[in-house]
Amino acid sequence: MQYDHDSTTLTPQYIVDSFQSAYRQVYGRDAQVVHMFAEWYTVNGETVHRMTLFSETSRLRELVRVQQSQQTQRPQPRPAADRSMVQRLIARLRGV
């Protein structure tokens, strides 16, 4: 796990914002995150420790990185004409 800042000096708002950003990138919506007290947070109704939130933020960021690399490696979709040709071939085979 690698962080840009010393985890003992991070503010609760920074931690919430970092998690929200990573969650939004993966799921396309905001998580319900509330700093309760000391090192405890509520995330989507579940109480979690700050270190768990750090781990989940790192996991989500890694997932974003993997998704982005997969998007650049995906083959381009075939033109509609190719798909219709394949669909016609499948229809012919079904008729046999």
C-alpha positions in Angstrom: 0.0 0.0 0.0 1.5 3.4 -1.0 0.2 6.8 0.0 1.2 10.3 -1.1 0.9 11.6 2.5 1.7 10.5 6.0 -1.4 8.6 7.1 -1.2 10.0 10.6 -1.7 13.6 9.4 -4.5 13.0 6.9 -7.7 14.9 7.7 -11.0 13.0 7.8 -12.3 15.1 5.0 -9.3 14.2 2.8 -9.8 10.5 3.5 -13.5 10.8 2.7 -12.8 12.7 -0.5 -10.2 10.3 -1.7 -12.5 7.3 -1.1 -15.4 9.1 -2.8 -13.3 9.9 -5.8 -12.1 6.3 -6.3 -15.5 4.9 -5.6 -17.1 7.2 -8.2 -14.5 6.3 -10.8 -15.3 2.6 -10.4 -19.1 2.6 -9.8 -20.2 5.8 -11.4 -22.0 7.0 -8.3 -21.2 8.4 -4.8 -20.8 6.3 -1.7 -22.4 7.4 1.5 -19.4 8.1 3.7 -19.5 9.7 7.1 -16.6 10.3 9.6 -18.1 9.1 12.9 -15.4 9.8 15.5 -11.6 9.2 15.9 -10.6 6.6 13.3 -14.1 5.2 12.5 -16.2 5.9 9.4 -19.6 4.7 8.1 -19.5 3.6 4.4 -22.8 2.7 2.8 -24.2 1.9 6.2 -21.3 -0.2 7.4 -18.9 0.9 10.1 -15.3 0.6 9.1 -11.9 1.6 10.6 -9.7 4.2 8.9 -7.1 1.5 7.8 -9.9 -0.5 6.1 -10.9 2.6 4.3 -7.3 3.2 3.2 -7.1 -0.4 1.9 -10.4 -0.1 0.0 -9.4 3.2 -1.5 -6.1 1.6 -2.8 -8.1 -1.4 -4.1 -10.5 0.8 -6.0 -7.7 2.9 -7.5 -6.0 -0.3 -8.7 -9.3 -1.4 -10.2 -9.5 1.9 -12.0 -6.0 1.4 -13.3 -6.8 -2.1 -14.5 -10.0 -1.0 -16.2 -8.3 1.8 -18.0 -5.6 -0.5 -19.3 -8.2 -3.0 -20.5 -10.0 -0.3 -22.4 -6.9 0.7 -24.3 -6.3 -3.0 -25.2 -9.8 -3.9 -26.3 -10.2 -4.6 -30.0 -12.3 -2.1 -32.0 -15.9 -3.3 -32.6 -16.6 -4.6 -36.0 -18.7 -2.5 -38.4 -22.4 -3.2 -38.4 -22.1 -4.8 -41.9 -19.9 -7.5 -40.5 -22.3 -8.2 -37.7 -25.2 -8.5 -40.0 -23.3 -10.9 -42.2 -22.6 -13.1 -39.2 -26.2 -12.9 -38.1 -27.3 -14.0 -41.6 -24.9 -16.9 -41.5 -26.2 -18.0 -38.1 -29.8 -17.7 -39.4 -28.9 -19.9 -42.4 -27.3 -22.5 -40.1 -30.3 -22.6 -37.8 -32.5 -23.3 -40.9 -30.4 -26.3 -41.9 
